[in-house]
Amino acid sequence: MTVRAFAGVALACAVSATAAHAADPRYPNWPCAQAKVPEISLAAVWAGPELGDAETRWKDDAKIGALVAKLAARKTPLDEAEKSVKEFLAGSAADKSTNAKLLFAGLFDTLNAQRSQVMSGLERVSRKQREAADKIREETIQLQALQDATPRDDTKVDTMSNQLVWETRIFEDRRKVVRFVCEVPAMIDQRLFALGRVIQQELE
């Protein structure tokens, strides 16, 4: 690819990246094709008994806290997490209802916090990408001017070309990572819904 052709590709890349942003004007830095839902609604994932003070009390129970941390971790396979829920509640006897509410309250809090953290990170990266796209656009225009200059300074052209190659590669790599991370909030939603369903089934 010639330097001029590369400059055109870099410019197109920067323009398409900024044009793809802000599908929803309420969230100008949201980079994902999926609609941004700021937090999970309790009613959407829990049809069991009222949680009451379990929403805050779960943090005072070390056993519940440890189990919540294990179940909420994405490295814990979902089928293993579901099995752990069943085993825990099966051994709860008279406290089953209380423990079920504490466990779900902990999962709801923890997974919502995880989700918010991931979404904040995505928006932070999105802002960096927009700044990077602006920089690539400006440097591409500068490179084209250097190419057309008379006399032409090939050293400057090569230096700026190499810089643009590097910046564009970083930009593209980051865009691929963002595309993957955009799936994470939905995965967290699915985990919370699935574990909530298991807890409710154990109460029936």
C-alpha positions in Angstrom: 0.0 0.0 0.0 1.4 3.4 -0.9 1.7 6.1 1.7 -1.1 8.1 0.0 -3.4 5.1 -0.1 -2.6 4.4 3.6 -3.4 8.0 4.5 -6.8 7.6 2.8 -7.5 4.4 4.7 -6.5 6.0 8.0 -8.8 9.0 7.3 -11.7 6.7 6.4 -11.1 4.7 9.5 -11.2 7.8 11.8 -14.3 9.2 10.1 -16.3 5.9 10.3 -15.4 5.5 13.9 -16.7 8.9 15.0 -19.8 8.5 12.8 -20.7 5.2 14.5 -20.9 6.8 17.9 -23.9 8.2 19.8 -26.7 6.3 18.2 -28.7 7.3 21.3 -28.2 11.1 22.0 -28.7 10.5 25.8 -25.5 8.5 25.9 -23.0 10.3 23.5 -20.1 8.2 24.6 -21.8 4.8 24.5 -19.8 2.8 21.8 -21.9 -0.4 21.5 -24.6 -1.4 19.0 -26.6 -2.7 21.9 -28.8 -0.1 23.5 -27.5 1.2 26.8 -29.6 0.2 29.8 -27.9 1.9 32.8 -28.9 -0.7 35.4 -30.8 -3.9 35.8 -34.4 -3.5 37.1 -35.1 -5.7 40.1 -38.6 -6.5 38.8 -37.0 -7.8 35.5 -35.0 -10.5 37.2 -36.9 -11.3 40.5 -40.5 -12.5 41.0 -39.8 -14.0 44.4 -40.8 -12.7 47.9 -40.0 -9.1 48.8 -36.4 -8.8 49.7 -37.0 -6.3 52.5 -33.9 -5.7 54.7 -32.0 -8.4 52.8 -31.0 -5.7 50.4 -28.6 -4.4 52.9 -28.2 -7.3 55.4 -26.6 -9.7 53.0 -23.3 -7.8 53.4 -23.2 -8.7 57.1 -23.2 -12.4 56.4 -19.7 -13.6 55.6 -20.9 -17.0 54.2 -23.4 -15.3 51.9 -20.7 -12.7 50.9 -18.2 -15.5 49.9 -20.8 -17.4 47.9 -22.0 -14.2 46.1 -18.4 -13.4 45.1 -18.0 -17.0 43.7 -21.3 -17.0 41.9 -20.9 -13.5 40.4 -17.4 -14.2 39.0 -17.5 -14.7 35.2 -14.8 -17.3 35.6 -17.3 -19.5 37.4 -19.2 -21.5 34.8 -22.9 -20.8 35.0 -23.9 -24.5 35.4 -21.4 -24.7 38.3 -22.9 -21.5 39.8 -26.4 -22.9 39.5 -25.3 -26.2 41.2 -23.8 -24.2 44.1 -27.0 -22.3 44.6 -29.0 -25.5 44.8 -26.6 -27.1 47.2 -26.5 -24.0 49.5 -30.2 -23.7 49.7 -30.8 -27.4 50.1 -28.7 -27.3 53.3 -30.5 -24.2 54.6 -33.5 -26.0 56.1 -35.6 -23.6 58.2 -33.6 -20.6 57.0 -34.1 -21.3 53.3 -36.3 -18.3 52.6 -34.1 -15.9 54.5 -30.9 -17.2 52.9 -32.5 -17.2 49.4 -33.4 -13.5 49.8 -30.0 -12.6 51.1 -28.3 -14.5 48.3 -30.3 -12.9 45.6 -29.9 -9.4 47.1 -26.1 -10.0 47.2 -26.1 -11.1 43.6 -28.3 -8.2 42.5 -26.0 -5.7 44.1 -22.8 -7.3 43.0 -23.7 -7.9 39.4 -25.3 -4.5 39.0 -22.0 -3.0 40.3 -20.0 -5.2 37.9 -22.2 -4.1 35.1 -21.8 -0.4 35.9 -18.1 -0.7 36.1 -17.9 -2.4 32.7 -20.2 0.2 31.1 -18.2 3.1 32.6 -15.0 1.5 31.2 -16.6 1.3 27.8 -17.5 4.9 27.8 -14.1 5.9 29.0 -12.5 4.0 26.1 -15.0 5.5 23.7 -13.9 9.0 24.6 -10.2 8.0 24.1 -11.2 6.5 20.7 -12.9 9.7 19.6 -9.8 11.7 20.6 -7.6 9.2 18.7 -9.8 9.4 15.6 -9.5 13.2 15.7 -5.7 12.9 16.0 -5.5 10.4 13.1 -7.6 12.7 11.0 -5.4 15.7 11.6 -2.2 13.8 11.1 -3.5 12.3 7.9 -4.2 15.7 6.5 -0.7 16.8 7.6 0.8 13.8 5.9 -1.0 14.5 2.7 0.3 18.1 2.8 3.9 16.8 3.3 3.5 14.4 0.3 2.4 17.3 -1.9 5.1 19.7 -0.7 7.8 20.9 -3.1 10.5 20.0 -2.3 9.3 16.9 -0.5 11.0 15.9 2.7 10.9 12.1 2.5 12.3 11.8 6.1 9.4 13.7 7.5 6.9 11.7 5.3 8.4 8.4 6.5 8.3 9.4 10.1 4.7 10.6 10.0 3.7 7.5 8.0 5.2 5.2 10.6 3.5 7.1 13.4 0.1 6.9 11.6 0.6 3.1 11.0 1.2 2.6 14.7 -1.6 4.9 15.9 -4.1 3.3 13.5 -3.1 -0.2 14.6 -3.7 0.7 18.3 -7.0 2.3 17.3 -8.1 -0.8 15.5 -7.0 -3.2 18.2 -8.9 -1.1 20.8 -12.0 -1.2 18.6 -11.9 -5.0 18.5 -11.6 -5.1 22.3 -14.6 -2.7 22.6 -16.7 -4.9 20.3 -16.0 -7.9 22.6 -16.5 -6.1 25.9 -19.9 -4.7 24.5 -21.2 -8.3 25.0 -20.3 -8.3 28.7 -23.3 -6.3 30.1 -25.7 -8.7 28.4 -23.8 -11.7 29.8 -24.1 -10.2 33.3 -27.9 -9.8 32.8 -28.2 -13.4 31.7 -26.2 -14.7 34.7 -28.3 -12.7 37.2 -31.6 -13.8 35.5 -30.5 -17.5 35.4 -29.3 -17.5 39.1 -32.4 -15.6 40.2 -34.6 -18.2 38.5 -32.8 -21.1 40.2 -33.2 -19.4 43.6 -36.9 -18.9 43.0 -37.3 -22.5 41.9 -35.7 -23.7 45.1 -38.2 -21.7 47.1 -41.2 -23.3 45.4 
